[in-house]
Amino acid sequence: MALNSRSSIDPRWVYHNRNVGYGLQLADIKIFSSNVSTKVYDAVTNTWTGSDSIIWLGKARIQSVSNSTSTNLADSAYNPTTVQHLQFQISEGRNKVTGVTAIPDLRPGDKVVVTNNPVDAQMTKFTFTISNVLQNSNPWERTFVCSIDTELDPTVV
């Protein structure tokens, strides 16, 4: 048998380490599909009608992305804003939406709400927008990037 004839990573490694990533997911989140939501805002009554389509309910790991802030220069003369980018990771087989365990088909524009974060409760006051869905070599996780305008008053969201 040749010296380099077998992979340096045992094929069982993938399944053996599935729970490592999940152990780092401390926040509870909901993901809403922007394509199936039937919510409509009525400016006259200041109310929403219809319903959201929750496509993910479960744990997530949230971390800042390097160079994670940018300034909106197009409107900076009128309304300077700072947009922060955060990376989210969710685990395969951990979706708590009834009848669904798989990771959903995430799309840019989908909304994310942090319902509980024991490390940073401030995150529960914002609605995040998925800006990029990334793939990775770990088949047990899905990584995606969200953007948030940190200049918005979180009490109004």
ABEGO torsion letter per residue (X at the ends): XBAAABBABBAAAAAAAAAAAAAABABBBBBBBAAABABBBBAAAGBBBEBBBBABBEBBBBBBBBGABBBBAAAAAABBBBBBBBBBBBBBGABABBGBABBBBBBBGBBBBBABBAABAAAAABBBBBABBBBBABAABBBBBBBBBAABBAAAX
